[in-house]
Amino acid sequence: MLVTGVTGADREDKLRQVDRIIASEVLHGSESLCKLLRYLAEHCIDQPGTGLKEYQIATELFGRPANFDPRIDATVRVQSGRLRSKLGEYYAHAGAADPWIIEVPKGAYSLVFCPRMAPPAPPEPAPQISVSTTTFPGARPKTSNPWQVAVVVLSLVLTLCLALWVPLLLDRANGRTLARAEEPPGALAFLWRDFVDTPDEPWVIFSNAEFVGRPETGMHYSNPTVDKGQAILDHYTGVGEVLGIHELDRVFASLHHGLRVKRGRLLSLDDAKNNDLIFVGSPSENLSLLEIPTAKDFVFRRVEEGARKGDLSIRNVHARPGEGTLFLASEGLPITEDYAVVGLMPGLNPSRWIMLLAGITTIGTQAAVEYVSRPGTAEDLLKRINGSTSGKAAPFEAVLRVKVAHGVPVQSEVVALHRRN
């Protein structure tokens, strides 16, 4: 039931409840979710019975432009779902005794305030009834069965043990939960610090190469010379990009921060200057990388001669002793080995950052994302960059060698790494 008191003590009580949640550990560090909660709460309290539209929230709260298209930008839906999840987490622990329960109903952009009902009073104990026993003349006194006595004694012992053990077990479980909640941020938090230490959500820019033709009759990469005048299909991307974006969404959710997603062909220079960017996919697929300078030491180039002429490669422009100068995916199908570039570097605007996650093939791209999304490999990468597992990651470029089995990256290792000045 929606409670819609809008003035006086009722309004102040609800706003105090909102402040309690915002100040809790559950929403700590997630400015976008805090802003969304307060925005929805004030609208619900001050304008009861009026709904909010996704477009309204996107433009008024998240600063999206007037041409905001929810089919492309799912920020509002994603953030509402995260807020719903965080509220459930809050009321399961810290807010278990709060006077107001706040919920975000599925399928709506609104809040529901429900007063917590007081627990029912315990029933009064039943009056004790005294029962007297009478022994009739000539009757034999009833003796207790020894098995019955044993059962009663064992039941009492079991009840006493449970009464002692259950609180101890609960205390230990709660202690483990608190210990997990108080653990210091791991390598992932340090590796992604430039992207989460800001209220702005970074853009994930994924590949959508230009194709011509039709899937059912034959489709291929567009060649401007040969395919001049043909309609361009730009709504396809690779499996690795899709799985990679899912992995990034999981990581940023664990860091209490949101993401925005945009396909490469829709990225503008204004977007690149005003936002932190995460590029998913190589320049052969992510065409926006051709216009935005990123990697300097490990660059994607087509092989110009020899048996692999025309194949995409990663070239080590400033090779150091012991490093390879050219990295190529395995020839033919199925792919058994791929290479990828992982890099953190300043953006076009020096106050913004770029993370490059690009494989020669879509499988290498998936491996690159996984490498910076898993605690173990992120820790290894941070050690190589900083010399320790703590502290903000310094700008760098690295090449990964990726072992592939049945179209899935199964093992990745750093084969070259350069810190950037």
Sequence and secondary structure as in RCSB ss.txt:
>XXXX:A:sequence
MLVTGVTGADREDKLRQVDRIIASEVLHGSESLCKLLRYLAEHCIDQPGTGLKEYQIATELFGRPANFDPRIDAT
VRVQSGRLRSKLGEYYAHAGAADPWIIEVPKGAYSLVFCPRMAPPAPPEPAPQISVSTTTFPGARPKTSNPWQVA
VVVLSLVLTLCLALWVPLLLDRANGRTLARAEEPPGALAFLWRDFVDTPDEPWVIFSNAEFVGRPETGMHYSNPT
VDKGQAILDHYTGVGEVLGIHELDRVFASLHHGLRVKRGRLLSLDDAKNNDLIFVGSPSENLSLLEIPTAKDFVF
RRVEEGARKGDLSIRNVHARPGEGTLFLASEGLPITEDYAVVGLMPGLNPSRWIMLLAGITTIGTQAAVEYVSRP
GTAEDLLKRINGSTSGKAAPFEAVLRVKVAHGVPVQSEVVALHRRN
>XXXX:A:secstr
      SHHHHHHHHHHHHHHHTSSTTTT HHHHHHHHHHHHHHHHSTT    HHHHHHHTS   TT  TTT  H
HHHHHHHHHHHHHHHHHTTTTT SEEEE  TTSS  EEEE                     TT       HHHHH
HHHHHHHHHHHHHHHHHHHHHHHHHHHHHHHT    HHHHHTHHHHSSSS  EEEE    EEEETTTEEEE  TT
TSTT   B     HHHHHHHHHHHHHHHHTT   EEEEGGG  HHHHHHS EEEES TTT GGGGTS   SSEEE
EE  SSTTTT EEEEETT  TT  SEEE  SSSS  EEEEEEEEEE SSTTSEEEEEEESSHHHHHHHHHHTTSH
HHHHHHHHHHHSSS S    EEEEEEEEEETTEEEEEEEEEEEE  
